[in-house]
Amino acid sequence: MDSSTCDRGNMLGVRIGNYTIVEKIGEGGMGTIYRAAHESLDRCAAVKMLSPGSSRDGEMVARLFNEARSATAIRHPGIVEIYDFGFLPDRTAYIIMELLDGESLAAKLRREGGVPYRRALQIVRAVCRTLHVAHEQGIIHRDLKPENIFVVPDPEMPAGERVKLLDFGIAKGADETSQHALTETGVVMGTPPYMSPEQCRGAGTIDRRTDLYALGCVLYELLCGKPPFSARSAGEIIAHHLYFRPRSPREHDVRIPRAVEDLVLWLLQKNPERRPATAAQVAAVIDELAIGDGSLERAEISRMDTIPTLTSAIRPPATPSSTTRVGWQACDHRRRTARQGCRRRLRRPRYSKASNVQP
């Protein structure tokens, strides 16, 4: 059956170029994913096809094709490979891409509730290396979440698995004007549990550090079994990203090393200036934690010397203000009245665990 005569209710047997659809493997509100076989190559592919309604939505079609163009531009083994994209004769939009044999981190979390911290760091390190390549190409993902991180078997990799990034549908070039986080119809551009504060605000400038914040949310969920913020509505979650501190990962699991906790909190800084500058920097810190040879505990003991950039970012000097009492002590001299009380600076500022986390 050729695509020109396809029945939208039954796509099995439909040919799209050199591929023939053989099985439906997934379905959602916006469309369907099929498995297709190449007619002459011993290779299968995934065909993501928008529903008729979504195919009439110019924004949805643009997102689908943006996913294809962005993934093709990056050209990295950590990015799902795109083979083709276009329209069927009935104007249904589709892309043909690499068929992955594995599972998403979301499925893994639903099954296991969390992963050991060493494995979590390995996954995040792999994502960092792929993100670094994307960022160097000027592409920011903007929707990094467990559903878009896929783990596939690969005997050539040290851990026997390769991590793949999916769905660059709302990715943008670093030099493009950022879209607001909330459109006029209230649709969130991104996924609230993983959106950076600047993305939640609809800031005019979104850079690579918004992906690093989302990566911090993913690492938090891998370690703790839940994202740093959850609530009954998207608005509440956005408010938490903007104004509230996340719970310490060690409150969920005391076995998480403090060095790993520091890394999570560094990624989750509200102010992007206080986050790591690049994904490569995060990967380098994880490498310094020596996750592969069992010496993370030793790295934790000496983390003040091992990762000075990390600890200084997590616990920077407090900035005094009229409403900040961190590092200051109110005092009443005997010769002054309480109304004329003064404040003097302590020699050694005191820092609470979360005093540096600024909204």
C-alpha positions, 0 to 999 in steps of 0.5 A: 500500500502506498502512502498516497492511498493510506487509511489513517485508521490502519497504517500497517503496510503503508510505504513512506519512501523506502520504509514500510510500516509494520507495527504501531509501537506507541501513541499519544495525544499529538500522534503515533509512533510506528516501527517501519522496515527498510525495503532493501537494508536490514534496518528498522526505523521509528516513524513519528507521525502527527495526528490529523489535528496536530498536522493542521497546527502550524506550531506543532508541525514546526516543533516536529520539523525543528526536532529533526533539523536540530538533531541532524545539525548536532550529529553526535552518537548521543543524539537520536539519528534522523533519517528523513522528514516531510509530509504524506500526500494528505499533509500528515507530518512525519519524521523517520528516525533511529529505532532505539532498543532500550528504555527511557529514564522515565520508564526506569524510574517508574520501575525502580523508583531511583538508581544508585548514585554511581549509576546516576552520575554515569548517566548524567556524565553521558548526558553532559557530554552530548549536551556540550556538543549541542551547546557548542553548535548553538542549540539549547534543548529546553525540555530535558527530562527523563522521558527524553533521555533514553538508555540503550544497550551498547557493548562498546561502552564501559557500562554496556549502555549508551545514553541518547537524547531525544525530542529537540522539538522546542530546542532553539539556537543560542542566538535566537530570541527566546519564547516566553515560558507561557504562551498566550493560551497558557501552554507551558513551553517546557515541562514544569518539574524540569524548567529553570527559574528563568524559563519559568519567568519567560526571561528574554535570554535563555542560555545553556545554563537552563539545560544544566538546571534541568539536568540538576532536576533529572539528577535529583530525581534519579537519586531521590525517586522524585523531582525537586519540586512537585505540586498539584498544578503547573503554576505551583511548581513554577512558583517553587522553582522561582522562590523555594529551596529544594529539600536536601537530597540526603534528606531522602537518602542519607547514603548519598555522598555530600559531594554528590549533594553539592553537585545537585545543589550547584546545578539547582542554583536559582541564579544562572550565574551561580550554576556551572558555566558549561556541561563540560565543566559538570562532566569534569567534576563528575570525573573528579569524583572518580565514580569508576574506581570506588573512590568516591568516598575518598573524594567526598572526604577531601572535596574542599581540595578536590573540587574547589569550583564546586564548593565555592559555587555552593557556598559563596560569601554572603552579600549583606543587605538590610534584610539579611542576617547571615554573617551579621549579629545584632548587638546592643551596646550598654551605652546605646539604647535598643533604638540606637542598636548597631550591627557589627560584622562577625570575623567568621561568617556563619552559613546555613546549609541553604543560605546561599540558595537565592530565589 
